[in-house]
Amino acid sequence: MKITDYYFQTSKASLNSSILFLFPAILLIAYNILFMNNKQAMLLILPFIIGSIVYFNVHLVNHKRAVGSTHDFGACQEHILKVNHILVFYEAKLKPGLFLFSAYGIKIAELRRISPGIFFFRQKFELTDGQSGLIARYILTQKGIVVYDSMGLSLGGLCKSREGWTFTAGGTAIASIDSSRFFMDLKIVGEKFGQAGRLRRGMMPMGWTAFSADPNAPVFTLDPRLADEDRLLFLAVLIKEFFVER
């Protein structure tokens, strides 16, 4: 998948939602004209009309983004563990998830919830690469997020305490999170590399605008010196940010 395909899919889904909102409004209008003839009852259609207008405008915005991001991406294939800059897009579905794109506009991974979001079930997430191959699993618990590789081996976790969020591996704290209260700007500060990662919105490099027409899209940056295990562990911050706190 290319980022253009993502925008076209989102645009189509918004258009379908806009049309769905129109059906109740049309039925209410027809029922009122045929049976009630009550002008005040026409106010009942306003929420549906407003919802339809909102979704139609979202459709127009994403269609414009799709056209604006059209680009010859070539045959550039990258892996989530080999890139240092990741574009993050949220997809709201029955099982919501994140699309992760490279700086070249190619989908390199998906991070998706695979279990019901019910309080007595532990929420489970899977990270898959661009070819849908399993890379890691994440389990959300009351104490934080536990991370496993594709073979089921524990890589550590992201733990929550009164002091904040801390990454642990082998029972030892290896990094902490420093985040802004007012906007998305989150830093992963590790003892080994200093700033090991950063997730922020509205700071997309200018050269990326050819691939993403949304300059406010979140960008997740990782230190190139990180080992694969650390990268998978630090990706747990996306679950914290998009599924726990927002």
C-alpha positions in Angstrom: 0.0 0.0 0.0 1.1 3.5 -0.8 0.1 6.6 1.1 -2.0 7.6 -1.9 -4.1 4.4 -1.5 -4.6 5.2 2.2 -6.0 8.6 1.4 -8.3 7.2 -1.3 -9.6 4.5 1.0 -10.3 7.0 3.8 -12.0 9.4 1.3 -14.3 6.5 0.1 -15.1 5.5 3.7 -16.0 9.1 4.6 -18.2 9.4 1.5 -20.1 6.2 2.4 -20.6 7.5 5.9 -22.0 10.8 4.5 -24.5 8.8 2.4 -25.5 6.7 5.3 -26.3 9.8 7.4 -28.6 11.0 4.6 -30.9 7.9 4.7 -32.5 8.6 8.1 -33.0 12.2 7.1 -34.8 11.3 3.9 -37.0 8.8 5.8 -37.9 11.3 8.4 -38.7 13.9 5.7 -40.9 11.5 3.8 -42.7 10.3 7.0 -43.4 13.8 8.1 -44.7 14.9 4.7 -47.0 11.8 4.3 -48.3 11.4 7.8 -47.4 14.1 10.3 -47.1 17.4 8.4 -45.4 18.9 11.5 -42.8 21.6 10.8 -41.2 21.3 14.2 -40.6 17.6 13.6 -38.3 18.6 10.8 -35.7 19.6 13.4 -35.1 15.9 14.0 -33.3 15.7 10.7 -30.7 18.3 11.6 -28.2 15.9 13.4 -28.2 13.6 10.4 -27.8 16.5 7.9 -24.9 17.9 10.0 -23.3 14.5 10.2 -23.6 14.0 6.5 -22.0 17.4 5.8 -19.1 16.7 8.2 -18.3 13.4 6.6 -18.6 14.8 3.1 -16.1 17.5 3.9 -13.8 14.9 5.4 -14.2 13.0 2.1 -13.3 16.1 0.1 -10.2 16.8 2.2 -8.9 13.2 1.9 -9.6 13.1 -1.8 -7.6 16.3 -2.2 -4.8 14.8 -0.1 -4.8 11.6 -2.3 -4.5 13.6 -5.5 -1.8 15.9 -3.9 0.2 12.9 -2.7 0.3 11.1 -6.1 3.9 10.3 -6.8 6.0 7.7 -8.6 7.1 5.7 -5.6 9.1 3.2 -7.7 9.9 -0.2 -6.3 11.3 1.1 -3.0 10.6 -1.6 -0.3 11.7 -0.9 3.3 11.3 -2.8 6.5 10.0 -1.3 9.8 13.2 -2.4 11.6 15.4 -0.6 9.0 13.9 2.9 8.9 14.5 5.7 11.3 11.5 8.0 10.4 7.9 6.6 10.4 4.7 8.3 9.4 1.8 7.3 11.7 -1.9 7.2 10.6 -4.8 6.1 12.8 -7.5 3.9 11.3 -10.8 3.8 13.1 -12.5 0.4 12.6 -14.1 -2.4 14.7 -10.5 -3.4 15.4 -8.7 -0.1 15.2 -5.1 0.2 14.2 -2.2 2.2 12.9 -0.8 2.4 9.4 3.0 3.0 9.5 4.6 4.5 6.4 8.2 5.3 5.5 9.4 8.7 4.4 9.0 7.5 0.8 5.2 7.0 1.3 5.3 3.2 1.3 3.4 1.2 4.0 6.0 -0.6 6.1 3.9 -2.0 8.9 0.5 -2.1 10.6 -0.1 -2.1 14.4 -3.6 -3.3 15.0 -5.7 -4.4 18.0 -6.7 -8.0 17.6 -8.8 -8.6 20.8 -12.0 -7.0 22.0 -11.8 -3.7 23.8 -13.7 -5.0 26.8 -12.5 -4.3 30.4 -12.2 -8.0 31.4 -10.2 -8.9 28.3 -6.5 -8.0 28.0 -6.2 -6.0 24.8 -3.7 -7.5 22.4 -2.0 -5.8 19.5 0.0 -7.3 16.6 2.7 -5.6 14.6 3.0 -6.9 11.0 5.3 -5.8 8.2 4.3 -4.6 4.7 3.7 -8.2 3.6 1.5 -9.0 6.7 4.2 -11.0 8.3 4.1 -11.0 12.2 6.9 -9.0 13.8 5.8 -8.5 17.4 2.9 -8.8 19.9 1.9 -6.3 22.5 -0.4 -7.0 25.5 -2.0 -4.1 27.3 -2.3 -4.8 31.1 -3.3 -2.7 34.1 0.4 -2.0 34.8 1.5 -1.2 31.2 2.3 -2.9 28.0 4.2 -6.2 27.6 6.2 -6.7 24.4 6.9 -10.1 22.7 8.7 -10.9 19.5 7.3 -13.0 16.7 8.5 -16.2 18.5 6.8 -15.3 21.7 10.0 -14.3 23.6 9.6 -11.4 26.0 11.5 -8.2 25.0 10.4 -6.2 28.1 7.6 -3.7 28.6 6.4 -0.2 29.0 5.4 0.3 32.7 3.2 3.0 34.2 3.8 4.4 37.7 3.1 7.6 39.6 6.4 9.0 38.3 5.4 8.3 34.6 6.1 5.7 32.0 9.3 3.6 31.9 10.7 1.1 29.5 12.1 -2.1 31.1 14.1 -5.0 29.7 15.2 -8.0 31.7 13.7 -6.3 34.8 15.9 -3.2 34.4 14.8 0.3 33.5 16.4 1.3 30.2 14.5 4.5 29.2 11.8 6.8 30.3 9.2 9.0 28.5 9.2 12.8 28.6 6.0 14.2 27.0 4.2 17.5 26.6 0.8 18.0 28.3 -0.7 20.2 25.6 0.3 18.7 22.3 1.9 15.6 20.8 5.6 15.8 21.5 6.9 12.7 23.3 10.6 11.9 23.8 12.1 8.5 24.7 15.2 9.2 26.8 17.5 6.2 27.3 20.5 5.7 29.4 22.5 4.3 26.5 21.8 6.7 23.6 20.2 9.7 25.3 17.2 10.6 23.1 16.4 7.2 21.6 13.1 8.2 20.0 10.6 11.0 19.5 7.0 11.1 18.5 5.6 14.5 17.5 2.9 16.1 15.4 3.3 19.0 13.0 7.0 18.7 12.5 7.1 16.8 9.2 10.2 17.6 7.1 9.5 19.7 4.0 10.8 17.1 1.6 8.1 14.7 2.8 5.2 16.8 1.5 5.5 15.0 -1.9 4.4 11.8 -0.2 2.0 13.1 2.5 -0.4 15.9 1.9 -1.1 16.2 5.7 1.8 18.1 7.2 0.2 17.6 10.7 0.7 13.8 10.5 2.6 12.3 13.5 6.2 11.4 12.8 8.0 8.8 15.0 11.8 9.0 14.8 14.2 6.4 16.2 17.9 6.5 16.8 19.7 4.6 14.0 22.0 2.9 16.6 19.1 1.0 18.2 19.0 -2.8 18.1 15.9 -4.5 16.6 14.8 -5.6 20.0 14.9 -2.0 21.3 13.0 -0.7 18.3 10.2 -3.2 18.8 10.1 -2.3 22.5 10.0 1.4 21.9 7.2 1.0 19.3 5.0 0.3 22.3 4.8 4.1 22.8 2.4 4.2 19.8 0.0 2.0 21.7 0.3 4.2 24.8 -0.3 7.4 22.8 -3.1 6.3 20.4 -4.9 3.6 22.4 -4.4 4.4 26.1 -4.2 8.1 26.5 -5.9 9.6 23.5 
